[in-house]
Amino acid sequence: MTNDPTIPTKAETEDLAQWAEAGEFDPNFAGGKALHGAAAAAAGRAMLEAAGVDIDAVERAVGGRPRLDPAAPRGARSPRVNVAIPETMDEILKAKAKARGVRTSVLVREALARYLDAS
C-alpha cells in the first residue's frame, strides 16, 4: 500500500469509474462528446481564449517540435517514412547522430535529401 497522494485509492478509482460509466459530466462541454485531433485542439484553444489566455504566449512557452516545413500550418503533422534497417546500420547511425549532437532523424533527412538531389 502506498501513501502517495497522487495515486488514487481503490475507492477513488471505483468512484471515478462509476462517474465515467454514468456519463455524469457537463453536457455543455464540447457538446457532451469526446473530441480528438483537430476538433480537440480547436475546442481547447477556444476555452483558453474564452478564459483570456494569450495563446501565442502559451505556444511560445510550450514550444513543441519545430515544423519541418515553415509554410505548414501550426499543428500540421509532417509526413512520415518508416524504414527497417540492419542492426549494424542502426548502431552507426546512432553513433554519428550522437557525435554531431542531433537526432537520428536529422541524419536520415539529410541523407535522403542528398540522394534525391543527386538523382
PyMOL commands that set and color helices and strands:
alter all, ss='L'
color gray80, all
select helices_A, chain A and resi 10-22+29-32+37-50+55-62+87-100+104-118
alter helices_A, ss='H'
color red, helices_A
deselect
rebuild
show_as cartoon
